[in-house]
Amino acid sequence: MNKHLTSFSIIFLGICIFLGSWFISQSLKSERVIKTQEAQFRYELISPNDTNIIIFNKQSGEYWRKFIEPNEGPADWEKEISPISTSSK
């Protein structure tokens, strides 16, 4: 009888360890997916007209604007202060 109880205890412990490690791996996997999705959609490219391009950072509220003159060479990017930004950077 004691031999069967020991075997049952070892099998039960193995199943508990397996289920516990599976639950932990699933929770870590879901956290990585959420962080990846947040980083993936952080920036947005906006073209309000033919002469301006804006890159908007949704997380901080900052944006960069580039003026493109028709039939001209490249222009420089300018960092603008967002009207909705609360930081004083």
Residue frames as a rotation matrix with the C-alpha (Angstrom) as fourth column:
MET 1
0.570 0.822 0.000 0.00
0.822 -0.570 0.000 0.00
0.000 0.000 -1.000 0.00
ASN 2
0.448 -0.488 -0.749 2.85
0.166 -0.778 0.606 2.39
-0.879 -0.395 -0.268 0.86
LYS 3
-0.590 -0.706 0.391 4.45
0.470 0.093 0.878 1.70
-0.656 0.702 0.277 -2.51
HIS 4
-0.116 0.657 0.745 1.30
0.965 -0.104 0.242 2.79
0.236 0.747 -0.622 -4.39
LEU 5
0.788 0.401 -0.468 0.99
0.543 -0.810 0.220 5.98
-0.291 -0.427 -0.856 -2.31
THR 6
-0.028 -0.891 -0.454 4.59
0.162 -0.452 0.877 6.97
-0.986 -0.049 0.157 -3.12
SER 7
-0.677 -0.184 0.712 4.05
0.696 0.155 0.702 6.38
-0.239 0.971 0.023 -6.86
PHE 8
0.321 0.888 0.330 0.82
0.919 -0.377 0.119 8.39
0.230 0.264 -0.937 -6.80
SER 9
0.656 -0.119 -0.745 2.55
0.361 -0.817 0.449 11.26
-0.662 -0.564 -0.493 -4.94
ILE 10
-0.455 -0.888 -0.063 5.40
0.282 -0.211 0.936 11.40
-0.845 0.408 0.347 -7.47
ILE 11
-0.496 0.356 0.792 2.98
0.858 0.061 0.510 11.42
0.133 0.933 -0.336 -10.43
PHE 12
0.611 0.778 -0.146 0.82
0.791 -0.593 0.152 14.11
0.032 -0.208 -0.978 -8.77
LEU 13
0.316 -0.592 -0.741 3.91
0.240 -0.706 0.667 16.27
-0.918 -0.389 -0.081 -8.08
GLY 14
-0.695 -0.591 0.409 5.05
0.500 0.011 0.866 15.92
-0.516 0.806 0.288 -11.71
ILE 15
-0.072 0.769 0.635 1.64
0.943 -0.154 0.293 17.00
0.324 0.621 -0.714 -13.01
CYS 16
0.745 0.344 -0.572 1.60
0.574 -0.768 0.286 20.02
-0.341 -0.541 -0.769 -10.66
ILE 17
-0.140 -0.882 -0.450 5.08
0.220 -0.471 0.854 21.11
-0.965 0.021 0.260 -11.78
PHE 18
-0.695 -0.081 0.714 4.13
0.706 0.106 0.700 20.72
-0.132 0.991 -0.016 -15.44
LEU 19
0.299 0.901 0.315 0.89
0.906 -0.372 0.204 22.73
0.301 0.224 -0.927 -15.07
GLY 20
0.610 -0.120 -0.783 2.60
0.447 -0.763 0.466 25.44
-0.654 -0.635 -0.412 -13.02
SER 21
-0.488 -0.858 -0.163 5.36
0.268 -0.325 0.907 25.93
-0.831 0.399 0.388 -15.58
TRP 22
-0.491 0.385 0.782 2.81
0.858 0.060 0.510 25.97
0.149 0.921 -0.360 -18.42
PHE 23
0.626 0.758 -0.183 0.74
0.780 -0.610 0.142 28.71
-0.004 -0.231 -0.973 -16.68
ILE 24
0.295 -0.604 -0.741 3.86
0.233 -0.706 0.668 30.82
-0.927 -0.369 -0.067 -16.10
SER 25
-0.717 -0.604 0.347 5.01
0.457 -0.032 0.889 30.48
-0.526 0.796 0.299 -19.73
GLN 26
-0.107 0.768 0.631 1.57
0.954 -0.099 0.282 31.48
0.279 0.632 -0.723 -21.02
SER 27
0.751 0.391 -0.531 1.45
0.568 -0.794 0.219 34.60
-0.336 -0.466 -0.818 -18.84
LEU 28
-0.115 -0.873 -0.475 4.94
0.168 -0.488 0.856 35.70
-0.979 0.019 0.203 -19.97
LYS 29
-0.674 -0.095 0.733 4.00
0.715 0.164 0.679 35.14
-0.185 0.982 -0.042 -23.61
SER 30
0.342 0.889 0.303 0.88
0.918 -0.385 0.093 37.33
0.199 0.246 -0.949 -23.35
GLU 31
0.569 -0.209 -0.795 2.89
0.316 -0.837 0.447 40.21
-0.759 -0.506 -0.410 -21.77
ARG 32
-0.552 -0.833 0.031 5.36
0.299 -0.163 0.940 40.18
-0.778 0.528 0.340 -24.69
VAL 33
-0.390 0.485 0.783 2.54
0.910 0.074 0.408 40.34
0.140 0.872 -0.470 -27.24
ILE 34
0.684 0.681 -0.262 0.93
0.720 -0.687 0.095 43.35
-0.115 -0.254 -0.960 -25.52
LYS 35
0.258 -0.670 -0.696 4.24
0.128 -0.691 0.712 45.26
-0.958 -0.273 -0.093 -25.32
THR 36
-0.697 -0.520 0.493 5.01
0.514 0.117 0.850 44.50
-0.500 0.846 0.186 -28.96
GLN 37
0.013 0.790 0.613 1.62
0.972 -0.155 0.178 45.78
0.236 0.593 -0.770 -30.11
GLU 38
0.741 0.228 -0.632 2.03
0.465 -0.852 0.238 49.00
-0.485 -0.471 -0.737 -28.11
ALA 39
-0.146 -0.896 -0.420 5.45
0.045 -0.430 0.902 49.68
-0.988 0.112 0.103 -29.64
GLN 40
-0.539 -0.060 0.840 4.26
0.778 0.348 0.523 48.78
-0.324 0.936 -0.140 -33.12
PHE 41
0.192 0.728 0.658 1.60
0.854 -0.454 0.253 51.52
0.483 0.513 -0.709 -33.29
ARG 42
0.032 -0.264 -0.964 3.52
0.808 -0.561 0.180 54.26
-0.588 -0.785 0.195 -31.45
TYR 43
-0.681 -0.381 -0.625 4.20
-0.032 -0.838 0.545 56.49
-0.731 0.392 0.558 -34.48
GLU 44
0.334 0.805 0.490 1.81
0.672 0.162 -0.723 57.72
-0.661 0.571 -0.487 -37.14
LEU 45
-0.819 -0.561 0.122 2.70
0.452 -0.499 0.739 59.29
-0.354 0.660 0.662 -40.50
ILE 46
0.293 0.926 -0.237 0.31
0.595 -0.371 -0.713 62.10
-0.748 0.068 -0.660 -41.44
SER 47
-0.798 -0.449 0.403 0.25
0.592 -0.458 0.663 63.97
-0.113 0.767 0.631 -44.76
PRO 48
-0.137 0.820 -0.555 -2.16
0.425 -0.457 -0.781 66.91
-0.895 -0.343 -0.286 -44.34
ASN 49
0.801 0.342 -0.492 -1.38
-0.287 -0.503 -0.816 68.35
-0.526 0.794 -0.305 -47.80
ASP 50
0.900 -0.415 0.131 1.09
0.334 0.466 -0.819 68.05
0.279 0.781 0.558 -50.67
THR 51
0.299 -0.830 0.471 3.81
-0.187 -0.535 -0.824 70.16
0.936 0.159 -0.316 -49.02
ASN 52
-0.085 -0.311 0.947 3.90
-0.978 -0.156 -0.139 68.86
0.191 -0.938 -0.291 -45.42
ILE 53
0.146 0.086 -0.986 4.65
0.069 0.993 0.097 65.51
0.987 -0.082 0.139 -43.79
ILE 54
0.095 -0.036 0.995 4.15
-0.937 -0.340 0.077 64.95
0.336 -0.940 -0.066 -40.05
ILE 55
-0.271 -0.158 -0.950 5.38
0.199 0.956 -0.215 62.04
0.942 -0.247 -0.227 -37.90
PHE 56
0.192 0.493 0.849 3.33
-0.764 -0.468 0.444 61.94
0.616 -0.733 0.287 -34.69
ASN 57
-0.800 -0.440 -0.409 4.46
-0.026 0.706 -0.708 60.08
0.600 -0.556 -0.576 -31.54
LYS 58
0.166 0.986 -0.022 1.22
-0.087 0.037 0.996 58.87
0.982 -0.164 0.091 -29.92
GLN 59
0.243 -0.104 -0.964 2.90
0.847 0.507 0.159 57.99
0.472 -0.856 0.211 -26.63
SER 60
-0.467 -0.540 -0.701 4.57
0.825 -0.550 -0.126 61.33
-0.317 -0.637 0.702 -25.84
GLY 61
0.590 0.768 -0.249 2.52
0.591 -0.621 -0.515 63.71
-0.550 0.157 -0.820 -27.99
GLU 62
-0.160 -0.716 -0.680 5.58
-0.198 -0.651 0.733 65.03
-0.967 0.252 -0.038 -29.86
TYR 63
0.726 0.327 0.606 5.61
0.492 0.370 -0.788 65.45
-0.481 0.870 0.107 -33.60
TRP 64
-0.421 -0.875 -0.239 8.12
0.220 -0.354 0.909 66.25
-0.880 0.330 0.342 -36.34
ARG 65
0.721 0.689 -0.076 7.15
0.171 -0.282 -0.944 68.26
-0.672 0.667 -0.321 -39.41
LYS 66
-0.502 -0.836 0.222 8.92
0.455 -0.037 0.890 68.42
-0.736 0.547 0.399 -42.75
PHE 67
0.458 0.584 -0.670 8.06
-0.257 -0.635 -0.729 71.03
-0.851 0.506 -0.141 -45.36
ILE 68
-0.323 -0.486 0.812 8.53
0.652 0.508 0.563 69.84
-0.686 0.711 0.153 -48.93
GLU 69
-0.076 0.241 -0.967 8.61
-0.496 -0.851 -0.173 72.53
-0.865 0.467 0.184 -51.57
PRO 70
0.790 0.411 0.455 7.36
0.169 0.568 -0.806 71.42
-0.590 0.713 0.379 -54.98
ASN 71
0.847 -0.469 0.252 10.15
0.338 0.109 -0.935 70.69
0.411 0.876 0.251 -57.48
GLU 72
0.444 -0.723 0.529 12.87
-0.799 -0.586 -0.131 71.37
0.405 -0.365 -0.838 -54.89
GLY 73
-0.354 -0.702 -0.618 15.48
-0.199 0.702 -0.683 69.31
0.914 -0.119 -0.388 -53.06
PRO 74
0.008 0.352 -0.936 15.20
0.767 0.599 0.232 67.79
0.642 -0.719 -0.265 -49.56
ALA 75
0.195 0.128 0.972 14.24
-0.457 -0.865 0.206 69.90
0.868 -0.485 -0.110 -46.56
ASP 76
-0.822 -0.564 -0.072 15.17
-0.165 0.358 -0.919 69.41
0.545 -0.744 -0.387 -42.89
TRP 77
0.047 0.799 -0.600 12.96
0.659 0.427 0.619 67.88
0.751 -0.424 -0.506 -40.23
GLU 78
-0.569 -0.141 0.810 11.81
-0.406 -0.808 -0.426 70.27
0.715 -0.572 0.402 -37.50
LYS 79
-0.570 0.369 -0.734 10.70
0.744 0.610 -0.271 69.11
0.348 -0.701 -0.623 -34.06
GLU 80
-0.321 0.590 0.741 7.57
-0.223 -0.807 0.546 70.97
0.921 0.010 0.391 -33.01
ILE 81
-0.976 0.107 0.192 6.03
-0.183 0.089 -0.979 71.42
-0.121 -0.990 -0.068 -29.56
SER 82
-0.587 0.800 -0.119 2.71
0.533 0.494 0.687 69.64
0.609 0.340 -0.716 -29.32
PRO 83
-0.414 0.502 0.759 -0.25
-0.568 -0.794 0.216 71.60
0.711 -0.342 0.614 -28.00
ILE 84
0.681 0.724 -0.110 -1.43
-0.393 0.488 0.780 68.52
0.618 -0.488 0.616 -26.08
SER 85
0.024 -0.768 -0.640 1.95
0.472 0.573 -0.670 67.65
0.881 -0.286 0.377 -24.55
THR 86
0.935 0.353 0.048 2.17
0.101 -0.391 0.915 68.20
0.341 -0.850 -0.401 -20.76
SER 87
0.414 -0.857 -0.306 5.94
0.833 0.221 0.507 67.82
-0.367 -0.465 0.806 -20.45
SER 88
0.905 -0.136 -0.402 8.23
-0.191 -0.977 -0.098 70.83
-0.380 0.165 -0.910 -20.71
LYS 89
0.256 -0.842 0.475 11.01
0.642 0.515 0.568 69.17
-0.723 0.159 0.673 -22.75
